[in-house]
């Protein structure tokens, strides 16, 4: 019984630490570089212009 209590005590301390470490790792490795953001923004702008032109052509 005493061994189980010790195991649960360790798990309640180590578990949240491992979870926090995993979340921190994911956040750090999920960031985009400035160049990637700019590329995405430019591609979005181009696509919206294309859609706008296509809509104008359908109207007129």
Secondary structure as GFF3:
##gff-version 3
##sequence-region A 1 60
A	DSSP	alpha_helix	2	29	.	.	.	ID=ss1
A	DSSP	alpha_helix	34	59	.	.	.	ID=ss2
###
